């Protein structure tokens, strides 16, 4: 299927690693020009090198997105390079464990800035160009915003807001023909997930226990599976899909646990 993404300029926050890197790679395969936004220049450049080595093209922006002015910079540099933005993937963030008991005001607000505020700011600054191109917005979110997890109030609150903003923006931007959707991630084996599970007393046993609770295939979702859904939602092949929160999770969130 031709997704008609050839030479589309699509910004991907957190595009150097994990799910963001997977989305950037798949966008390149489809002929798009991913703009990799991340705080670490070396990571950004390594991710772009892989894309170029595979015959693709892209651009990198070094930006600490928890700082509001850096969000504006990322959009400005993208426009200076390409003159337009054809789509935005909000993805950057991490489960930082800022809980109700363990956290405090400063830590909670920092978590919101690391995990949610830049979603708003990137979309806000990119919007004038997205209006011209009718470029879609895709928000990557986590099941924690729906199910809770315990000990991670900042991250859960941020993801609840990501979900709400997806629906809110879908309504607000209807008049411009801009589609806004979200992908809700549950148990996806990313480098951050691997790093976390290796800190546990029994990593292998814990992983097997988690996998046993995933209805479809009793396995983790792959980065590629998230990326495949992402490029579809960013493409004109999903031209009448907006305001949707798509769960790419093997049925983890919604299927009856009695089935397991």
C-alpha positions as CSV (number, residue, x, y, z in Angstrom):
1,X,0.0,0.0,0.0
2,X,1.4,3.4,-1.0
3,X,0.9,5.6,2.1
4,X,1.6,8.8,0.1
5,X,4.2,10.0,2.6
6,X,6.9,10.7,0.1
7,X,8.9,13.8,1.0
8,X,6.5,14.7,3.9
9,X,8.4,16.6,6.6
10,X,7.3,15.1,9.9
11,X,8.7,16.1,13.3
12,X,9.2,13.2,15.8
13,X,10.0,14.2,19.4
14,X,12.2,11.6,21.1
15,X,13.0,10.3,17.7
16,X,16.5,9.0,18.4
17,X,15.6,6.0,20.5
18,X,12.9,3.5,21.3
19,X,9.4,4.0,19.8
20,X,10.4,7.4,18.4
21,X,13.3,5.9,16.5
22,X,11.1,3.2,15.2
23,X,8.6,5.7,13.9
24,X,11.3,7.9,12.3
25,X,12.8,4.8,10.6
26,X,9.4,3.7,9.2
27,X,8.6,7.2,8.0
28,X,11.9,7.2,6.1
29,X,11.1,3.8,4.6
30,X,7.9,5.3,3.3
31,X,9.8,8.2,1.7
32,X,9.1,10.8,4.3
33,X,11.7,13.2,5.8
34,X,11.6,12.6,9.6
35,X,12.9,15.4,11.8
36,X,14.5,13.7,14.9
37,X,14.2,15.9,18.0
38,X,16.1,14.9,21.1
39,X,18.3,16.3,23.9
40,X,21.4,14.3,23.0
41,X,23.1,15.4,19.8
42,X,25.1,12.1,19.5
43,X,22.0,10.0,19.8
44,X,20.2,12.1,17.2
45,X,23.1,11.8,14.8
46,X,23.4,8.1,15.2
47,X,19.7,7.6,14.5
48,X,20.0,9.8,11.4
49,X,23.1,7.9,10.2
50,X,21.0,4.6,10.3
51,X,18.3,6.3,8.2
52,X,20.9,7.6,5.7
53,X,22.6,4.3,5.5
54,X,19.3,2.7,4.6
55,X,18.9,5.2,1.7
56,X,16.6,7.7,3.5
57,X,16.9,11.3,4.4
58,X,16.1,13.3,7.5
59,X,17.2,16.1,9.8
60,X,18.0,16.4,13.5
61,X,17.3,19.1,16.1
62,X,19.0,19.1,19.5
63,X,16.5,20.3,22.0
64,X,15.7,19.9,25.7
65,X,11.9,19.8,25.3
66,X,11.3,20.2,29.0
67,X,12.4,23.9,28.5
68,X,9.6,25.8,26.7
69,X,11.9,27.9,24.6
70,X,13.5,24.8,23.2
71,X,10.1,23.7,21.8
72,X,9.9,26.9,19.8
73,X,13.5,26.4,18.7
74,X,12.8,22.9,17.4
75,X,9.9,24.1,15.2
76,X,11.8,27.2,14.1
77,X,14.8,25.2,12.9
78,X,12.6,22.7,11.1
79,X,10.9,25.5,9.2
80,X,14.2,27.2,8.4
81,X,15.5,23.9,6.9
82,X,12.3,22.8,5.0
83,X,9.9,25.7,4.9
84,X,7.0,23.6,6.1
85,X,5.8,20.9,8.5
86,X,3.6,18.1,7.2
87,X,3.0,16.3,10.4
88,X,3.9,16.1,14.1
89,X,4.6,13.0,16.3
90,X,4.6,13.9,20.0
91,X,6.4,11.0,21.6
92,X,9.2,12.1,24.0
93,X,8.9,11.2,27.7
94,X,9.7,8.6,30.3
95,X,8.1,7.0,33.3
96,X,10.0,8.8,36.0
97,X,8.4,7.4,39.2
98,X,7.2,10.7,40.7
99,X,4.5,9.3,43.0
100,X,2.1,10.7,45.5
101,X,4.0,9.6,48.5
102,X,7.5,9.8,47.1
103,X,7.1,13.1,45.1
104,X,6.7,16.8,45.8
105,X,5.4,19.8,44.0
106,X,8.7,20.5,42.2
107,X,9.2,16.9,41.1
108,X,5.5,16.7,39.9
109,X,5.7,19.8,37.9
110,X,9.0,18.7,36.4
111,X,7.4,15.4,35.4
112,X,4.6,17.3,33.6
113,X,7.1,19.4,31.7
114,X,9.1,16.3,30.7
115,X,6.1,14.3,29.7
116,X,3.3,16.5,28.6
117,X,3.8,20.3,28.4
118,X,6.0,19.9,25.3
119,X,3.2,18.1,23.5
120,X,1.2,21.2,23.7
121,X,4.1,23.6,22.9
122,X,5.3,21.7,19.9
123,X,1.8,21.5,18.5
124,X,1.2,25.2,19.3
125,X,4.3,26.4,17.5
126,X,3.9,24.0,14.6
127,X,0.2,24.8,14.1
128,X,0.6,27.7,11.6
129,X,2.5,25.4,9.2
130,X,0.2,22.5,9.9
131,X,-2.8,24.6,8.9
132,X,-1.2,25.3,5.6
133,X,-0.4,21.6,4.9
134,X,-3.3,20.1,6.8
135,X,-0.7,18.0,8.5
136,X,-1.8,15.5,11.1
137,X,-0.8,15.3,14.8
138,X,-0.1,11.9,16.5
139,X,0.3,11.7,20.2
140,X,2.0,8.7,21.7
141,X,0.5,7.9,25.1
142,X,0.7,5.2,27.8
143,X,-1.9,2.9,29.4
144,X,-1.0,4.5,32.8
145,X,-3.3,7.4,31.9
146,X,-6.2,5.0,31.8
147,X,-5.3,2.1,34.2
148,X,-3.0,3.7,36.7
149,X,0.1,1.9,37.8
150,X,1.0,3.1,41.3
151,X,4.0,5.3,42.3
152,X,4.0,7.4,39.1
153,X,1.5,10.3,39.6
154,X,3.4,12.6,37.3
155,X,3.6,10.2,34.4
156,X,0.1,9.0,34.8
157,X,-1.2,12.6,34.9
158,X,0.8,13.5,31.8
159,X,-0.7,10.6,29.9
160,X,-4.2,11.3,31.0
161,X,-3.6,14.8,29.6
162,X,-2.1,13.5,26.4
163,X,-5.3,11.5,25.8
164,X,-7.5,14.5,26.6
165,X,-5.5,16.8,24.4
166,X,-5.8,14.3,21.5
167,X,-9.6,14.6,21.7
168,X,-9.6,18.3,22.4
169,X,-7.3,19.1,19.5
170,X,-9.3,16.9,17.2
171,X,-12.3,19.0,17.9
172,X,-10.5,22.4,17.7
173,X,-8.7,21.6,14.5
174,X,-11.6,20.1,12.5
175,X,-12.1,23.4,10.7
176,X,-8.6,23.2,9.4
177,X,-8.9,19.6,8.2
178,X,-6.2,18.6,10.7
179,X,-6.5,15.1,12.1
180,X,-5.4,14.3,15.6
181,X,-5.0,10.8,16.9
182,X,-3.2,8.9,19.7
183,X,-1.5,5.5,20.0
184,X,-1.8,4.1,23.5
185,X,1.2,1.9,24.4
186,X,1.0,-0.8,27.1
187,X,3.8,-3.4,27.3
188,X,6.3,-2.5,24.5
189,X,9.8,-3.7,24.8
190,X,11.9,-0.6,24.4
191,X,15.4,0.2,25.5
192,X,14.0,2.0,28.5
193,X,11.8,-1.0,29.4
194,X,14.8,-3.3,29.1
195,X,16.8,-1.0,31.4
196,X,14.0,-1.0,34.0
197,X,13.4,-4.7,34.0
198,X,17.1,-5.4,34.5
199,X,17.1,-3.5,37.8
200,X,14.6,-6.0,39.3
201,X,15.6,-9.0,41.4
202,X,14.3,-11.5,38.9
203,X,14.2,-9.9,35.4
204,X,13.5,-13.0,33.4
205,X,10.8,-14.2,35.7
206,X,9.1,-10.8,35.9
207,X,9.2,-10.5,32.1
208,X,7.6,-13.9,31.7
209,X,4.9,-13.0,34.2
210,X,4.1,-9.8,32.3
211,X,4.0,-11.5,29.0
212,X,1.6,-14.2,30.3
213,X,-0.9,-11.4,30.9
214,X,-0.9,-10.1,27.3
215,X,-3.8,-11.8,25.6
216,X,-2.7,-11.9,22.0
217,X,0.3,-14.1,21.6
218,X,1.5,-13.9,25.2
219,X,4.3,-11.5,24.1
220,X,5.3,-7.9,24.3
221,X,4.3,-5.4,21.6
222,X,7.2,-4.6,19.3
223,X,8.4,-1.1,18.4
224,X,7.8,-2.0,14.8
225,X,4.1,-2.7,15.5
226,X,3.8,0.8,17.0
227,X,5.6,2.3,14.1
228,X,3.5,0.6,11.5
229,X,0.3,2.0,13.1
230,X,1.9,5.4,13.5
231,X,2.8,5.8,9.8
232,X,-0.7,4.7,8.8
233,X,-2.4,7.3,11.1
234,X,0.0,9.9,9.7
235,X,-0.9,9.1,6.1
236,X,-3.8,10.1,3.9
237,X,-4.9,6.4,3.9
238,X,-6.5,7.2,7.3
239,X,-8.1,10.3,6.0
240,X,-11.3,10.0,7.9
241,X,-9.8,9.0,11.3
242,X,-9.5,11.6,14.0
243,X,-10.0,11.9,17.7
244,X,-9.1,8.2,18.2
245,X,-7.0,6.6,20.9
246,X,-5.7,3.4,19.2
247,X,-4.5,0.7,21.6
248,X,-1.7,-1.3,20.0
249,X,-1.3,-3.7,22.9
250,X,-2.3,-7.2,22.1
251,X,-5.5,-6.6,24.0
252,X,-3.7,-5.9,27.3
253,X,-5.9,-3.0,28.5
254,X,-9.4,-4.0,27.3
255,X,-9.8,-7.8,27.1
256,X,-11.2,-9.7,30.0
257,X,-8.6,-11.1,32.2
258,X,-10.6,-14.3,32.5
259,X,-9.4,-15.1,29.0
260,X,-5.8,-15.3,30.2
